[in-house]
């Protein structure tokens, strides 16, 4: 007897490995839906996190460009 959980619906299945058939199954508990305001807050938090990561990536890219320009100027001055 093997117990398997469905990755999509999270239902549990008990399978007889020898006979290769489902002996028993149990549906998963349904999620309770959140309120609309909670969903909006979660989406707002996700958006803020994405904006923050984008801002960090932009500042990192600007720092790389500045360092490359300084290195180029230094190399030109040495020659």
C-alpha positions in Angstrom: 0.0 0.0 0.0 1.4 3.4 -1.0 0.1 6.8 0.0 0.4 9.5 -2.6 -0.5 13.2 -2.5 -1.7 14.9 -5.7 0.6 17.9 -6.4 -2.3 19.8 -8.0 -5.3 19.3 -5.7 -3.5 17.9 -2.7 -5.9 14.9 -2.5 -4.5 11.8 -0.9 -4.6 8.5 -2.7 -3.9 5.0 -1.3 -2.7 2.8 -4.1 -2.2 -1.0 -4.0 1.2 -1.4 -5.7 0.7 -5.1 -6.5 -2.8 -4.7 -8.1 -2.0 -1.2 -9.4 -5.3 0.4 -8.5 -6.5 3.1 -6.1 -7.9 1.6 -3.0 -9.1 4.8 -1.2 -8.9 8.5 -1.8 -9.5 11.6 0.4 -10.2 15.0 -1.0 -8.1 17.8 0.5 -9.6 20.5 2.7 -10.7 23.4 0.7 -8.9 26.7 1.3 -11.0 29.4 2.7 -11.0 32.4 0.4 -9.5 35.6 1.8 -11.3 38.8 1.7 -10.9 41.1 -1.3 -9.0 43.6 0.8 -6.5 41.0 1.9 -5.9 40.0 -1.7 -5.3 43.6 -2.7 -2.9 44.0 0.2 -0.9 40.9 -0.8 -0.7 42.1 -4.4 0.4 45.6 -3.2 3.1 44.0 -1.1 4.3 41.8 -4.1 4.4 44.9 -6.3 6.4 46.8 -3.7 8.9 43.9 -3.4 9.3 43.8 -7.2 9.8 47.6 -7.4 12.4 47.4 -4.6 14.3 44.6 -6.4 14.2 46.6 -9.6 15.5 49.7 -7.9 18.4 47.7 -6.3 19.2 46.1 -9.7 19.2 49.6 -11.3 21.5 51.1 -8.7 23.9 48.1 -9.0 24.0 48.5 -12.8 24.7 52.2 -12.4 27.5 51.4 -10.0 29.0 48.9 -12.5 28.9 51.5 -15.2 30.6 54.1 -13.0 33.3 51.7 -12.1 33.9 50.7 -15.7 34.1 54.4 -16.7 36.6 55.1 -14.0 38.7 52.1 -15.0 38.6 53.2 -18.6 39.6 56.8 -17.7 42.4 55.4 -15.5 43.7 53.2 -18.3 43.6 56.1 -20.8 45.6 58.3 -18.4 48.3 55.7 -17.9 49.0 55.5 -21.6 
